[in-house]
């Protein structure tokens, strides 16, 4: 495992993305419970929005008429839109895939829709994100037969996306490497996609049912097969330990709903593992959520107060835990970049994981609430 010695940034029309980078997820063109200013204040440079959800509501044409996604959501930094493929294939019995695309029913009202590579490129062009994703098929990672079939479609769709990209000077198209946990399929996918000479490459289909050991082993195989001078994006991974392990394997970009989702359940990240603030032991805790954290929650309120808000189901409590979790991950990314620059990343990795994982194993409150 090696770490890139010259870690830089990825330039977009709306600013530079310093890598490695974690992107908060704003599925519906908003990071849940936070304003764009607050997202910026926690240190985020990149936000992810979801093509599937925005296509269904409010619609790509409406977003375009209103000035594009940046103006629509009030975020002037870089935006990444995923292709919607993961959401469509998560619909299971509500979709049907063929060589040309996928037909599906809306989870909102059951209406019938169809995604093709060409339409997905059109939708993302109208949304106006800085980084856009090729349409892919995300199969169950342990099913080899299905992965073989899906890989052929993913590759054909990626080529069609590259041929039909409408705004190549303004939008960077990333291909998505698939292939489940199978090394030969992953290497086949990496070889096909890198031959398309795209601005960046993503690794999809992980953290969706395989073990952590299988995920790490897959990254060990795939990452070296992707160009080191292009962003390498691990989709849908946001656990701190997984981010650190992935950076050690050469990954640059990350996104996940995890920090905001667990925050809404009253759980927070700390350097000593994940903590469930609903636990009664926090009812009289006068200190901050984490000593040394400079987030708004930690610098203004006691743990006892946030515990009270969470137990009382107050929205402000969810905002405070969200602010803390996103700041925690942005601070982690900053520390990772600094240690890479100083040549001390591997020592940092060992120290971080020893503290984070050992504490996680010994505290029952660190489990998902």
N, C-alpha and C positions, 0 to 999 in steps of 0.2 A: 504494500500500500504506500502510495506517495501523495504528497500534497504539492499542488502547483506552487513553484517558487515565486512567480511573478503574478500575484493575484491582482487583478485590475478591476475594471468596471465595464459595463455594457451600456453603450450610448443609445438613447432613444430620443425621439422628437420632444419628449416631455421631461428629459433629464437623464442623468446617469444612474445606473444601478450598480452599487458597489457590492462586490461578491466576496464571500458567500452571502446570500441574502435570503431572508424569510419574508414572504408576502402574506399579509393577512387576507382572509377571504371575505369578499363582499359579494356574496352570491347574487343578491337582488340589487346590485349597484349601491350597496351600503354595507359597511362593516357593522354588524349588529350592535346596537346601543350607543355607538360612538359617532361623533361628527367627523368630517374630513380633517378639521384642524386637530382634533384629538389623535387621530390616526397618525398625522404627521408628527405631532409632539412626542409620541412614544418612540419615534425613530424610523417608522416605516418609509421606504422609498417606493415600493411597488405594491399594488393592490390587485387582487384577482377578482374578476367578475365572471358570471356563468352564462354562456351563450344559450343553452337550453332554456333556462328560466327567463332570460330577457327576451328571447324570441317569443315565448308564450305571453309574457306580460312585462312591459307595456308594448313590446314589438320593436323590431329593429328599425322599421321605417319611421316610427314615432321618435325614437331616440335620435335618428339622423336629422329629422326635421327640427328637433330642438337643440341642434348644435353638436351632436355626438356625445359619447359616453362621458368624456371628461367634463364638459359643461353641464350635462344632465345631472351628474352626481356630485358636482362641485369639488372634484379632485384634479389638481393640475399636475400631478406627478405621473409616472409611468403606470400603465394598466396592462394586465395580461388577461385575455379572455380564453378560456378553454373551449374546446370544440363542441361540448355538449354530449360527446359520445359516451362518457362514463354514466351520465344521468340517464340517457336513453337506454343503455344496456342494463341499467339497474331496474328498469321497469319490468323486466322478466316477461310475464305473460301478456304484457300490454304492447309488445313490439314484435316485428318480424323483419329479419335481415335477409338481404339478397346481395348479389354481386354489385349492384348499382348503388345501394344505399340501405337505409333502414326506415321502415314505416312504424309509427308508434302512436299511441293514444296519450293525450295530455293527462297528467295527473290531476289537473285542475277541474276539467269538465268532461273528460273522456273523448274530446274531439280528435279526429284523425289528422295526423301530420306525417311529413316525410322529410328526412335529412339525406341529402346527397353531398358529396364533397364540394360540388360547385355551389350549392345553396349555402353550405356552412361558410364557405369563403365569402359569399355575398353578404351574409348576415354579419360576419365579423368586420367586413369592410365598412358597413353602415354603422356599426357600433363605434369603430374608430380606435380600438385598442392599439397599443404600441407593439405588443407581442401577441401573436395569434397562433392557434394550434390546429394542426391537421386533424381531420376526422379519423378516428381510429375505432377499433373494436376491442373492448376490454373484457376478455373472457376470465372465467374462474382460473386461478393460477396453477392449479394442480391437475387439470384435465388436459392431457397432452393432445388427444385427438382434436378436441375443440380448438386448442391453441394453434394447431397446424392449419386448420381451416380459416380461423380468424386472422392469422398472420398474412395469408395471401390477400385477404380483403384489405387489411390495414395498409399493406404496401401499395396496392393498386390505388386506394383512396388517397394516400400521401402523394403519389405521383400526380393524380388529378388535381389535388389541392395546389401543388406547386405550379401546375400548368394554368390554373384558373385564379391565381391570386390577383386581386384587382389593384392593390396599392403597395407594391413591393418596396417603393422608396420610403414609405412611411410606416409600414408594418413588417415586423420580422416574423417570418413563418418558421415554427419549430415542428419537426417531425417527432412522433412518439414511438419509441422502441417498445415492442410487446414480445410475447413469447413465454409468459408464465415463469416458472422456476427452471425451465429447461435450457441449459447453457447453449446447446447448438442452435435452438430457435432464437435465442436472444442475440447470438453472434450473427446469425443470418439477417435478423432484423436490423442490427446496427450497420452491417455492411450495405444493405439495400438503401437505408435512409441516408447514410453519409455520402453515398454516390449521388444523391440529389443535390448535394452542396448547399445545404440550408444554413441560415444564420445561427441556429441553435438546435439542440436535441434534448428531448425529454425521455425519461424512463417511466413508463406507465405500468399499470397492472400489478403494483406491489402495495403492501399494507392493506390487502383486501382478502386475507384469509390464510396466507402462508405464515410460518413462524418467523420470528426475527432472524434466526440463524439462516433460514432459507432466503430471506430478503438480503441479508448481508452477503451471502455467498453469490447471489445473483448480481449484486452490485460489483463484487470482485471480478466477475466475468465481463460485465457489460461496459463499465466505465472506461477501462483502458482501450476499448474498441471505438470510443467516440473521440472526436477531435478535441485536443486539450486547449485549442485556441478559440473554441466556441463555448458558449454557456451550456452546461450540462445540468438539467433540471429534473429533480426527483419529485414527481407529482404526488400530492396528497399525504405527505409525511411531515408531522409536526411535533412528535415527541422529542423532547430535548436530547435524550440519549441516542435516538435514531439520527438526528441531525448531526451530532458530533461524530458518530460512526460513519455517516455518509460523507461528511466533509473529508474525513481521513481517507476516503476512497476516491476523492476527486470531484465530488458533486458541488455545484455552485448555487443553485436556486432551489427553494423549497416553498411549499404552501400547504396549508391545512386548516380545516375548520376546528381542529382540536382546541386551540387556546381559547377561542370564543365560546365553543360549545361547553367545555367543562366549566368555564367561568359561570355560565348560566345555571349550572348545577351546584355552584358554590365551591368549586375546586380551584386551586391555584398551583402554579409551578413555584418551587423554591429551589435553592441550591442543594437542599437536603431532601429532594424528592417532591412528589405531588401531595398536596394536603387538602383534606376535606374540611372546609370551614364550618360545616354544620355540626361538627363534633362538639359536644358539650364542654370539653376542656378549654375551649377558646372563649367562653362566656365572660371571663374576668381577665383576659389577657390585655394588658395596657400597652404593649409594644406594637410596632407596625407589623404588617403581614410578613415582611422579611427585613431584618436589619441590613442597612446599607443600600437598600433599593431606593431609587430616586423617583419612582412613579408617583403620580398624584395621590393614589390611595395610601401609599406608605408614608408620604411626607405630610399628610393632613389628618389621618384618622388612625384609631387604634384597631387592633385585630378584634377586640370585643365589639366595637361598633359595627364593623363589617359583618361579623358573625350574627349580630342582632338583625341587621338588614336582610341577610340571607334567610334566616329563620322566619322573618316576618314577610318574606316574598316581596320586598321592596325593590323597585326597578333600579334605584340608585345603587343598591348592593351589587346588582349584576353589572352595572357600568364600572364600578370600582374593581371588581374581580377581573373584568375584561381588560381594563387599562393595565392592571398589574401583569396579567399573563402576556399581553402583547409587548409590554416594556421588558419583561423578563427575556423573551425570545430575541428582541432587538439588542438588548445588552449582551446576550450570549453571542449573537452574530458579530457584534463589535469586538468582543473579546477574542473570538476566533480569528477575525481579520488581523487584530493586533498581534496575536501570537504567531500567526503565519508569517507576518512581516518580520517579526523578530527571530524567527527560526525556533520557537519554543512550543509549537503547536502540540507535538506528541506528548510532551510533559504535561501541558494543559489538559489534553484529552484524558490522560491517565488519572490526573487529579480530579477532574470534573466527574468522570464516570464512577470513580471509587466512592466519592462523597454522595453523588446523586443516587446511584443504584443501591449502595449499602443501606442508606436511609430508607429508600423505597421499600426494601425487603423487610425492614424492622418496624415500620409504622403502619398500623392498620388503617389510619386515617388517610393514607396516601392512595387508597384504592378509589376507583370510580364510584361516586355517590349513587 
